[in-house]
Amino acid sequence: MQCADRWRLLTNLSEAVEKLALAHRACFRDIATGQGRDEGPTARRTRSRYAAIHALQGQGVANNEIARRLNLALNIVKKYARAQRVEQLIGGPERGATLVDPFRD
């Protein structure tokens, strides 16, 4: 039989809540700045890379050459080249339904 005191129970609960909040931090709007998850520096970098890769592809440049010119890994260039829209890259991986779905934007 295990016995835990109140302090250990509260500590474990707070650690679990912190892990959950960190795992879903991209799901929530930053209230102080009003920014959503697709408006940060990572999204801006993704948009600029997407535009550069598709512009070079439009000129007929091969993926290997694009990777060399932009100093990116070949797999990253392939991933961006396969995407039909930049939003496919910004939104992150598709996940199943979660408990926080009703609270997303």
MOPAC internal coordinates of N, CA, C and O (Angstrom, degrees):
PM7 1SCF
backbone

  N    0.0000 0     0.00 0     0.00 0    0    0    0
  C    1.4501 1     0.00 0     0.00 0    1    0    0
  C    1.5249 1   108.69 1     0.00 0    2    1    0
  O    1.2310 1   120.99 1   -49.90 1    3    2    1
  N    1.3594 1   115.71 1   130.10 1    3    2    1
  C    1.4568 1   119.65 1   179.89 1    5    3    2
  C    1.5235 1   109.60 1   -98.40 1    6    5    3
  O    1.2310 1   121.94 1   -33.70 1    7    6    5
  N    1.2962 1   113.89 1   146.30 1    7    6    5
  C    1.4530 1   119.88 1   178.07 1    9    7    6
  C    1.5259 1   107.93 1  -132.39 1   10    9    7
  O    1.2310 1   120.46 1   -52.43 1   11   10    9
  N    1.3259 1   116.73 1   127.57 1   11   10    9
  C    1.4594 1   120.95 1   179.69 1   13   11   10
  C    1.5255 1   108.85 1  -123.08 1   14   13   11
  O    1.2310 1   120.82 1   -39.15 1   15   14   13
  N    1.3006 1   116.03 1   140.85 1   15   14   13
  C    1.4547 1   119.23 1   177.83 1   17   15   14
  C    1.5277 1   110.66 1   -82.85 1   18   17   15
  O    1.2310 1   120.70 1   -11.84 1   19   18   17
  N    1.3055 1   116.26 1   168.16 1   19   18   17
  C    1.4671 1   121.50 1  -177.22 1   21   19   18
  C    1.5195 1   112.02 1   -61.53 1   22   21   19
  O    1.2310 1   120.11 1   141.12 1   23   22   21
  N    1.3172 1   117.39 1   -38.88 1   23   22   21
  C    1.4647 1   120.12 1  -178.88 1   25   23   22
  C    1.5198 1   110.60 1   -61.72 1   26   25   23
  O    1.2310 1   119.25 1   134.43 1   27   26   25
  N    1.3254 1   119.03 1   -45.57 1   27   26   25
  C    1.4599 1   122.60 1  -179.22 1   29   27   26
  C    1.5320 1   110.14 1   -65.49 1   30   29   27
  O    1.2310 1   119.90 1   140.41 1   31   30   29
  N    1.3225 1   117.79 1   -39.59 1   31   30   29
  C    1.4621 1   120.55 1   178.00 1   33   31   30
  C    1.5309 1   111.08 1   -62.73 1   34   33   31
  O    1.2310 1   120.31 1   134.67 1   35   34   33
  N    1.3221 1   117.01 1   -45.33 1   35   34   33
  C    1.4627 1   120.26 1   179.49 1   37   35   34
  C    1.5234 1   111.87 1   -67.03 1   38   37   35
  O    1.2310 1   120.39 1   142.92 1   39   38   37
  N    1.3219 1   116.86 1   -37.08 1   39   38   37
  C    1.4679 1   120.57 1   178.06 1   41   39   38
  C    1.5289 1   110.36 1   -64.26 1   42   41   39
  O    1.2310 1   120.53 1   134.14 1   43   42   41
  N    1.3193 1   116.59 1   -45.86 1   43   42   41
  C    1.4689 1   120.07 1   179.14 1   45   43   42
  C    1.5244 1   111.02 1   -63.56 1   46   45   43
  O    1.2310 1   120.53 1   139.49 1   47   46   45
  N    1.3260 1   116.60 1   -40.51 1   47   46   45
  C    1.4584 1   120.04 1   179.20 1   49   47   46
  C    1.5224 1   110.89 1   -64.85 1   50   49   47
  O    1.2310 1   119.84 1   136.70 1   51   50   49
  N    1.3240 1   117.91 1   -43.30 1   51   50   49
  C    1.4615 1   119.98 1  -179.16 1   53   51   50
  C    1.5289 1   111.28 1   -65.96 1   54   53   51
  O    1.2310 1   120.05 1   143.58 1   55   54   53
  N    1.3241 1   117.51 1   -36.42 1   55   54   53
  C    1.4682 1   120.36 1   176.83 1   57   55   54
  C    1.5270 1   111.15 1   -66.26 1   58   57   55
  O    1.2310 1   120.38 1   140.49 1   59   58   57
  N    1.3230 1   116.87 1   -39.51 1   59   58   57
  C    1.4643 1   120.34 1   179.00 1   61   59   58
  C    1.5189 1   111.24 1   -66.51 1   62   61   59
  O    1.2310 1   120.24 1   139.38 1   63   62   61
  N    1.3284 1   117.14 1   -40.62 1   63   62   61
  C    1.4643 1   120.80 1   178.52 1   65   63   62
  C    1.5213 1   110.57 1   -66.39 1   66   65   63
  O    1.2310 1   120.45 1   140.38 1   67   66   65
  N    1.3228 1   116.75 1   -39.62 1   67   66   65
  C    1.4664 1   120.23 1   178.36 1   69   67   66
  C    1.5286 1   111.05 1   -63.27 1   70   69   67
  O    1.2310 1   119.96 1   137.05 1   71   70   69
  N    1.3245 1   117.68 1   -42.95 1   71   70   69
  C    1.4672 1   121.50 1   176.88 1   73   71   70
  C    1.5154 1   111.20 1   -60.43 1   74   73   71
  O    1.2310 1   120.73 1   136.31 1   75   74   73
  N    1.3212 1   116.20 1   -43.69 1   75   74   73
  C    1.4666 1   120.88 1   180.00 1   77   75   74
  C    1.5189 1   110.88 1   -64.33 1   78   77   75
  O    1.2310 1   120.31 1   136.42 1   79   78   77
  N    1.3168 1   117.01 1   -43.58 1   79   78   77
  C    1.4617 1   120.69 1   179.78 1   81   79   78
  C    1.5268 1   111.09 1   -64.22 1   82   81   79
  O    1.2310 1   119.80 1   139.48 1   83   82   81
  N    1.3147 1   117.99 1   -40.52 1   83   82   81
  C    1.4675 1   121.04 1   178.27 1   85   83   82
  C    1.5211 1   111.26 1   -67.05 1   86   85   83
  O    1.2310 1   120.42 1   143.09 1   87   86   85
  N    1.3104 1   116.79 1   -36.91 1   87   86   85
  C    1.4584 1   120.18 1  -179.46 1   89   87   86
  C    1.5238 1   111.64 1   -67.82 1   90   89   87
  O    1.2310 1   120.14 1   150.61 1   91   90   89
  N    1.3315 1   117.34 1   -29.39 1   91   90   89
  C    1.4637 1   121.44 1  -176.64 1   93   91   90
  C    1.5217 1   113.19 1  -112.09 1   94   93   91
  O    1.2310 1   120.14 1  -160.84 1   95   94   93
  N    1.3343 1   117.33 1    19.16 1   95   94   93
  C    1.4603 1   119.25 1  -177.10 1   97   95   94
  C    1.5239 1   112.58 1   -62.91 1   98   97   95
  O    1.2310 1   119.91 1   151.10 1   99   98   97
  N    1.3208 1   117.77 1   -28.90 1   99   98   97
  C    1.4618 1   120.46 1   179.35 1  101   99   98
  C    1.5277 1   111.64 1   -73.28 1  102  101   99
  O    1.2310 1   120.16 1   164.53 1  103  102  101
  N    1.2987 1   117.30 1   -15.47 1  103  102  101
  C    1.4681 1   120.86 1  -177.62 1  105  103  102
  C    1.5264 1   112.10 1   -79.28 1  106  105  103
  O    1.2310 1   120.24 1   158.45 1  107  106  105
  N    1.2992 1   117.14 1   -21.55 1  107  106  105
  C    1.4541 1   120.38 1  -172.67 1  109  107  106
  C    1.5186 1   111.63 1  -104.80 1  110  109  107
  O    1.2310 1   120.67 1   -30.26 1  111  110  109
  N    1.2958 1   116.32 1   149.74 1  111  110  109
  C    1.4514 1   123.00 1   179.33 1  113  111  110
  C    1.5271 1   109.50 1   -78.89 1  114  113  111
  O    1.2310 1   121.23 1   -41.29 1  115  114  113
  N    1.3273 1   115.25 1   138.71 1  115  114  113
  C    1.4544 1   119.90 1   175.45 1  117  115  114
  C    1.5318 1   107.28 1   -74.87 1  118  117  115
  O    1.2310 1   120.45 1   -73.63 1  119  118  117
  N    1.2975 1   116.74 1   106.37 1  119  118  117
  C    1.4588 1   122.09 1  -172.79 1  121  119  118
  C    1.5255 1   111.71 1   -64.81 1  122  121  119
  O    1.2310 1   120.03 1   143.49 1  123  122  121
  N    1.3157 1   117.55 1   -36.51 1  123  122  121
  C    1.4640 1   120.17 1  -176.82 1  125  123  122
  C    1.5262 1   111.90 1   -65.56 1  126  125  123
  O    1.2310 1   119.88 1   139.06 1  127  126  125
  N    1.3192 1   117.83 1   -40.94 1  127  126  125
  C    1.4644 1   120.36 1  -176.16 1  129  127  126
  C    1.5151 1   112.70 1  -102.94 1  130  129  127
  O    1.2310 1   119.98 1   165.16 1  131  130  129
  N    1.3343 1   117.64 1   -14.84 1  131  130  129
  C    1.4549 1   120.25 1  -178.60 1  133  131  130
  C    1.5191 1   113.10 1    75.03 1  134  133  131
  O    1.2310 1   119.99 1  -165.26 1  135  134  133
  N    1.3195 1   117.62 1    14.74 1  135  134  133
  C    1.4545 1   120.68 1  -179.60 1  137  135  134
  C    1.5134 1   110.56 1   -88.35 1  138  137  135
  O    1.2310 1   121.18 1   -37.93 1  139  138  137
  N    1.3119 1   115.35 1   142.07 1  139  138  137
  C    1.4500 1   121.48 1   171.91 1  141  139  138
  C    1.5079 1   109.32 1   -90.05 1  142  141  139
  O    1.2310 1   120.41 1     2.84 1  143  142  141
  N    1.3202 1   116.82 1  -177.16 1  143  142  141
  C    1.4534 1   119.37 1  -176.24 1  145  143  142
  C    1.5108 1   113.20 1   -73.18 1  146  145  143
  O    1.2310 1   119.68 1   164.76 1  147  146  145
  N    1.3351 1   118.21 1   -15.24 1  147  146  145
  C    1.4627 1   118.91 1  -177.60 1  149  147  146
  C    1.5178 1   112.30 1  -100.98 1  150  149  147
  O    1.2310 1   119.26 1  -160.51 1  151  150  149
  N    1.3182 1   119.02 1    19.49 1  151  150  149
  C    1.4499 1   121.28 1  -177.10 1  153  151  150
  C    1.5285 1   113.17 1  -119.36 1  154  153  151
  O    1.2310 1   119.31 1  -171.44 1  155  154  153
  N    1.2931 1   118.92 1     8.56 1  155  154  153
  C    1.4567 1   121.40 1  -176.16 1  157  155  154
  C    1.5179 1   113.00 1   -89.76 1  158  157  155
  O    1.2310 1   120.65 1     4.63 1  159  158  157
  N    1.3267 1   116.35 1  -175.37 1  159  158  157
  C    1.4680 1   120.63 1  -178.70 1  161  159  158
  C    1.5262 1   113.00 1   -64.03 1  162  161  159
  O    1.2310 1   120.09 1   148.49 1  163  162  161
  N    1.3209 1   117.43 1   -31.51 1  163  162  161
  C    1.4680 1   119.72 1   178.27 1  165  163  162
  C    1.5207 1   110.71 1   -66.25 1  166  165  163
  O    1.2310 1   120.46 1   139.47 1  167  166  165
  N    1.3248 1   116.72 1   -40.53 1  167  166  165
  C    1.4648 1   120.16 1   178.73 1  169  167  166
  C    1.5290 1   110.83 1   -66.57 1  170  169  167
  O    1.2310 1   120.31 1   141.35 1  171  170  169
  N    1.3295 1   117.02 1   -38.65 1  171  170  169
  C    1.4746 1   119.42 1   178.05 1  173  171  170
  C    1.5261 1   110.85 1   -64.47 1  174  173  171
  O    1.2310 1   120.52 1   138.61 1  175  174  173
  N    1.3311 1   116.62 1   -41.39 1  175  174  173
  C    1.4591 1   120.25 1   177.38 1  177  175  174
  C    1.5304 1   110.76 1   -64.11 1  178  177  175
  O    1.2310 1   120.51 1   139.17 1  179  178  177
  N    1.3248 1   116.63 1   -40.83 1  179  178  177
  C    1.4609 1   120.56 1   178.92 1  181  179  178
  C    1.5159 1   110.80 1   -63.22 1  182  181  179
  O    1.2310 1   120.49 1   136.37 1  183  182  181
  N    1.3403 1   116.66 1   -43.63 1  183  182  181
  C    1.4726 1   120.05 1   179.38 1  185  183  182
  C    1.5321 1   111.36 1   -62.83 1  186  185  183
  O    1.2310 1   120.04 1   138.04 1  187  186  185
  N    1.3254 1   117.52 1   -41.96 1  187  186  185
  C    1.4622 1   119.46 1  -179.03 1  189  187  186
  C    1.5271 1   111.10 1   -68.82 1  190  189  187
  O    1.2310 1   119.97 1   140.27 1  191  190  189
  N    1.3318 1   117.65 1   -39.73 1  191  190  189
  C    1.4664 1   120.28 1   177.14 1  193  191  190
  C    1.5271 1   110.73 1   -63.78 1  194  193  191
  O    1.2310 1   120.84 1   136.25 1  195  194  193
  N    1.3217 1   116.00 1   -43.75 1  195  194  193
  C    1.4656 1   120.67 1  -179.96 1  197  195  194
  C    1.5281 1   110.38 1   -59.44 1  198  197  195
  O    1.2310 1   120.72 1   133.93 1  199  198  197
  N    1.3247 1   116.24 1   -46.07 1  199  198  197
  C    1.4681 1   120.32 1  -179.31 1  201  199  198
  C    1.5252 1   110.55 1   -64.03 1  202  201  199
  O    1.2310 1   119.92 1   137.16 1  203  202  201
  N    1.3201 1   117.76 1   -42.84 1  203  202  201
  C    1.4688 1   120.99 1  -178.84 1  205  203  202
  C    1.5247 1   111.43 1   -65.61 1  206  205  203
  O    1.2310 1   120.51 1   136.04 1  207  206  205
  N    1.3204 1   116.63 1   -43.96 1  207  206  205
  C    1.4631 1   120.52 1  -178.85 1  209  207  206
  C    1.5178 1   111.09 1   -65.11 1  210  209  207
  O    1.2310 1   120.41 1   135.89 1  211  210  209
  N    1.3362 1   116.82 1   -44.11 1  211  210  209
  C    1.4635 1   119.50 1  -179.13 1  213  211  210
  C    1.5353 1   111.70 1   -71.82 1  214  213  211
  O    1.2310 1   120.09 1   150.43 1  215  214  213
  N    1.3071 1   117.43 1   -29.57 1  215  214  213
  C    1.4724 1   119.49 1   175.60 1  217  215  214
  C    1.5270 1   110.38 1   -67.01 1  218  217  215
  O    1.2310 1   120.64 1   136.32 1  219  218  217
  N    1.3227 1   116.38 1   -43.68 1  219  218  217
  C    1.4654 1   119.74 1   178.60 1  221  219  218
  C    1.5286 1   111.23 1   -67.54 1  222  221  219
  O    1.2310 1   120.24 1   143.35 1  223  222  221
  N    1.3180 1   117.14 1   -36.65 1  223  222  221
  C    1.4622 1   119.67 1   176.56 1  225  223  222
  C    1.5275 1   110.77 1   -64.30 1  226  225  223
  O    1.2310 1   120.79 1   142.90 1  227  226  225
  N    1.3254 1   116.09 1   -37.10 1  227  226  225
  C    1.4532 1   120.23 1   177.40 1  229  227  226
  C    1.5191 1   112.83 1   -63.29 1  230  229  227
  O    1.2310 1   120.77 1   154.50 1  231  230  229
  N    1.3265 1   116.13 1   -25.50 1  231  230  229
  C    1.4638 1   121.10 1   177.23 1  233  231  230
  C    1.5243 1   111.87 1   -86.01 1  234  233  231
  O    1.2310 1   120.45 1   177.92 1  235  234  233
  N    1.3504 1   116.75 1    -2.08 1  235  234  233
  C    1.4513 1   120.56 1   178.48 1  237  235  234
  C    1.5131 1   115.07 1    86.33 1  238  237  235
  O    1.2310 1   120.23 1  -161.74 1  239  238  237
  N    1.3333 1   117.16 1    18.26 1  239  238  237
  C    1.4651 1   121.24 1  -179.65 1  241  239  238
  C    1.5320 1   108.52 1   -80.49 1  242  241  239
  O    1.2310 1   120.32 1   -42.30 1  243  242  241
  N    1.3218 1   117.00 1   137.70 1  243  242  241
  C    1.4683 1   122.23 1  -179.94 1  245  243  242
  C    1.5301 1   110.70 1   -72.49 1  246  245  243
  O    1.2310 1   121.26 1   -22.33 1  247  246  245
  N    1.3288 1   115.20 1   157.67 1  247  246  245
  C    1.4649 1   120.55 1  -178.67 1  249  247  246
  C    1.5267 1   112.17 1   -60.11 1  250  249  247
  O    1.2310 1   119.88 1   141.07 1  251  250  249
  N    1.3108 1   117.84 1   -38.93 1  251  250  249
  C    1.4719 1   120.21 1   178.76 1  253  251  250
  C    1.5304 1   111.24 1   -61.17 1  254  253  251
  O    1.2310 1   120.99 1   138.40 1  255  254  253
  N    1.3064 1   115.71 1   -41.60 1  255  254  253
  C    1.4665 1   120.13 1   179.98 1  257  255  254
  C    1.5318 1   110.71 1   -70.29 1  258  257  255
  O    1.2310 1   120.38 1   142.28 1  259  258  257
  N    1.3197 1   116.89 1   -37.72 1  259  258  257
  C    1.4756 1   120.61 1   177.13 1  261  259  258
  C    1.5274 1   109.38 1   -61.35 1  262  261  259
  O    1.2310 1   120.43 1   134.23 1  263  262  261
  N    1.3235 1   116.77 1   -45.77 1  263  262  261
  C    1.4678 1   120.98 1   179.55 1  265  263  262
  C    1.5232 1   110.82 1   -59.95 1  266  265  263
  O    1.2310 1   120.41 1   139.01 1  267  266  265
  N    1.3391 1   116.83 1   -40.99 1  267  266  265
  C    1.4591 1   120.45 1  -179.93 1  269  267  266
  C    1.5264 1   111.05 1   -67.53 1  270  269  267
  O    1.2310 1   120.38 1   135.29 1  271  270  269
  N    1.3421 1   116.87 1   -44.71 1  271  270  269
  C    1.4696 1   120.69 1  -177.90 1  273  271  270
  C    1.5256 1   112.63 1   -65.67 1  274  273  271
  O    1.2310 1   120.66 1   139.37 1  275  274  273
  N    1.3255 1   116.35 1   -40.63 1  275  274  273
  C    1.4710 1   120.09 1  -176.37 1  277  275  274
  C    1.5276 1   113.07 1   -92.63 1  278  277  275
  O    1.2310 1   120.72 1   179.45 1  279  278  277
  N    1.3370 1   116.22 1    -0.55 1  279  278  277
  C    1.4580 1   121.31 1   180.00 1  281  279  278
  C    1.5307 1   111.42 1    57.99 1  282  281  279
  O    1.2310 1   121.21 1  -131.12 1  283  282  281
  N    1.3401 1   115.30 1    48.88 1  283  282  281
  C    1.4583 1   122.62 1   179.04 1  285  283  282
  C    1.5241 1   109.13 1  -122.51 1  286  285  283
  O    1.2310 1   120.86 1   -20.16 1  287  286  285
  N    1.3160 1   115.97 1   159.84 1  287  286  285
  C    1.4584 1   120.69 1   174.67 1  289  287  286
  C    1.5279 1   109.18 1   -71.25 1  290  289  287
  O    1.2310 1   120.37 1   -31.63 1  291  290  289
  N    1.3095 1   116.90 1   148.37 1  291  290  289
  C    1.4602 1   121.87 1  -178.63 1  293  291  290
  C    1.5237 1   111.47 1   -60.65 1  294  293  291
  O    1.2310 1   119.78 1   141.72 1  295  294  293
  N    1.3250 1   118.03 1   -38.28 1  295  294  293
  C    1.4673 1   120.52 1   179.69 1  297  295  294
  C    1.5286 1   111.86 1   -64.49 1  298  297  295
  O    1.2310 1   120.13 1   145.22 1  299  298  297
  N    1.3236 1   117.36 1   -34.78 1  299  298  297
  C    1.4654 1   120.52 1   177.23 1  301  299  298
  C    1.5227 1   109.55 1   -66.38 1  302  301  299
  O    1.2310 1   120.45 1   136.77 1  303  302  301
  N    1.3236 1   116.74 1   -43.23 1  303  302  301
  C    1.4647 1   120.53 1   179.02 1  305  303  302
  C    1.5242 1   109.91 1   -61.66 1  306  305  303
  O    1.2310 1   120.17 1   137.35 1  307  306  305
  N    1.3259 1   117.28 1   -42.65 1  307  306  305
  C    1.4619 1   120.77 1   179.13 1  309  307  306
  C    1.5281 1   111.21 1   -62.80 1  310  309  307
  O    1.2310 1   120.59 1   138.19 1  311  310  309
  N    1.3389 1   116.47 1   -41.81 1  311  310  309
  C    1.4635 1   120.57 1  -179.88 1  313  311  310
  C    1.5229 1   110.75 1   -62.75 1  314  313  311
  O    1.2310 1   120.34 1   135.08 1  315  314  313
  N    1.3219 1   116.95 1   -44.92 1  315  314  313
  C    1.4654 1   120.76 1   179.47 1  317  315  314
  C    1.5227 1   110.81 1   -67.71 1  318  317  315
  O    1.2310 1   120.18 1   144.12 1  319  318  317
  N    1.3166 1   117.25 1   -35.88 1  319  318  317
  C    1.4634 1   121.18 1  -178.93 1  321  319  318
  C    1.5275 1   111.06 1   -69.21 1  322  321  319
  O    1.2310 1   120.09 1   146.03 1  323  322  321
  N    1.3292 1   117.44 1   -33.97 1  323  322  321
  C    1.4674 1   120.92 1   179.51 1  325  323  322
  C    1.5150 1   112.47 1   -72.31 1  326  325  323
  O    1.2310 1   119.94 1   152.56 1  327  326  325
  N    1.3175 1   117.73 1   -27.44 1  327  326  325
  C    1.4654 1   121.29 1  -176.01 1  329  327  326
  C    1.5271 1   110.24 1   -68.74 1  330  329  327
  O    1.2310 1   120.76 1   -49.31 1  331  330  329
  N    1.3221 1   116.15 1   130.69 1  331  330  329
  C    1.4562 1   121.29 1   178.38 1  333  331  330
  C    1.5315 1   111.17 1   -78.17 1  334  333  331
  O    1.2310 1   120.79 1   146.26 1  335  334  333
  N    1.3377 1   116.09 1   -33.74 1  335  334  333
  C    1.4629 1   121.73 1   179.93 1  337  335  334
  C    1.5282 1   108.51 1  -134.01 1  338  337  335
  O    1.2310 1   120.56 1   -27.95 1  339  338  337
  N    1.3143 1   116.53 1   152.05 1  339  338  337
  C    1.4659 1   120.96 1  -179.33 1  341  339  338
  C    1.5310 1   111.10 1   -66.99 1  342  341  339
  O    1.2310 1   120.03 1   153.47 1  343  342  341
  N    1.3214 1   117.55 1   -26.53 1  343  342  341
  C    1.4666 1   120.91 1  -179.39 1  345  343  342
  C    1.5222 1   111.88 1   -63.61 1  346  345  343
  O    1.2310 1   120.12 1   154.22 1  347  346  345
  N    1.3266 1   117.38 1   -25.78 1  347  346  345
  C    1.4571 1   120.40 1   177.30 1  349  347  346
  C    1.5217 1   110.98 1   -65.33 1  350  349  347
  O    1.2310 1   120.21 1   152.30 1  351  350  349
  N    1.3123 1   117.21 1   -27.70 1  351  350  349
  C    1.4608 1   121.64 1  -179.06 1  353  351  350
  C    1.5233 1   111.85 1   -89.11 1  354  353  351
  O    1.2310 1   120.12 1   149.12 1  355  354  353
  N    1.3235 1   117.38 1   -30.88 1  355  354  353
  C    1.4586 1   121.09 1  -175.52 1  357  355  354
  C    1.5209 1   111.98 1   -78.46 1  358  357  355
  O    1.2310 1   120.02 1   141.10 1  359  358  357
  N    1.3045 1   117.56 1   -38.90 1  359  358  357
  C    1.4588 1   121.15 1  -173.81 1  361  359  358
  C    1.5161 1   114.65 1   -64.95 1  362  361  359
  O    1.2310 1   119.65 1   163.67 1  363  362  361
  N    1.3126 1   118.27 1   -16.33 1  363  362  361
  C    1.4492 1   120.44 1  -177.23 1  365  363  362
  C    1.5140 1   110.59 1    86.25 1  366  365  363
  O    1.2310 1   120.13 1     1.64 1  367  366  365
  N    1.3050 1   117.36 1  -178.36 1  367  366  365
  C    1.4547 1   120.30 1  -177.97 1  369  367  366
  C    1.5215 1   111.48 1   -69.63 1  370  369  367
  O    1.2310 1   121.22 1   -32.12 1  371  370  369
  N    1.3087 1   115.28 1   147.88 1  371  370  369
  C    1.4608 1   119.63 1   177.38 1  373  371  370
  C    1.5201 1   109.06 1   -72.27 1  374  373  371
  O    1.2310 1   120.97 1   -46.34 1  375  374  373
  N    1.3107 1   115.75 1   133.66 1  375  374  373
  C    1.4559 1   120.78 1  -179.79 1  377  375  374
  C    1.5163 1   108.78 1  -123.83 1  378  377  375
  O    1.2310 1   121.48 1   -17.93 1  379  378  377
  N    1.2940 1   114.78 1   162.07 1  379  378  377
  C    1.4535 1   120.30 1   175.38 1  381  379  378
  C    1.5226 1   110.45 1   -72.90 1  382  381  379
  O    1.2310 1   120.58 1    -0.01 1  383  382  381
  N    1.3022 1   116.50 1   179.99 1  383  382  381
  C    1.4597 1   121.70 1  -179.61 1  385  383  382
  C    1.5310 1   110.24 1   -64.81 1  386  385  383
  O    1.2310 1   120.94 1   -38.91 1  387  386  385
  N    1.3208 1   115.82 1   141.09 1  387  386  385
  C    1.4579 1   120.96 1   178.31 1  389  387  386
  C    1.5208 1   109.62 1  -128.14 1  390  389  387
  O    1.2310 1   120.64 1    -6.10 1  391  390  389
  N    1.3039 1   116.38 1   173.90 1  391  390  389
  C    1.4581 1   121.50 1  -179.71 1  393  391  390
  C    1.5217 1   112.72 1   -69.89 1  394  393  391
  O    1.2310 1   119.85 1   157.86 1  395  394  393
  N    1.3448 1   117.90 1   -22.14 1  395  394  393
  C    1.4534 1   120.45 1  -177.07 1  397  395  394
  C    1.5321 1   112.60 1   -90.60 1  398  397  395
  O    1.2310 1   119.49 1   177.93 1  399  398  397
  N    1.3240 1   118.58 1    -2.07 1  399  398  397
  C    1.4670 1   121.11 1  -178.73 1  401  399  398
  C    1.5274 1   114.27 1   -52.32 1  402  401  399
  O    1.2310 1   118.66 1   138.04 1  403  402  401
  N    1.3204 1   120.16 1   -41.96 1  403  402  401
  C    1.4742 1   119.15 1  -179.80 1  405  403  402
  C    1.5267 1   113.24 1   -64.32 1  406  405  403
  O    1.2310 1   119.38 1   162.69 1  407  406  405
  N    1.3435 1   118.79 1   -17.31 1  407  406  405
  C    1.4557 1   121.50 1  -175.07 1  409  407  406
  C    1.5229 1   113.47 1  -103.42 1  410  409  407
  O    1.2310 1   120.09 1  -178.18 1  411  410  409
  N    1.3393 1   117.44 1     1.82 1  411  410  409
  C    1.4643 1   120.45 1   178.47 1  413  411  410
  C    1.5143 1   109.17 1   -77.23 1  414  413  411
  O    1.2310 1   121.20 1   -16.32 1  415  414  413
  N    1.3345 1   115.31 1   163.68 1  415  414  413
  C    1.4775 1   120.48 1   178.84 1  417  415  414
  C    1.5045 1   110.37 1   -61.88 1  418  417  415
  O    1.2310 1   120.10 1   180.00 1  419  418  417

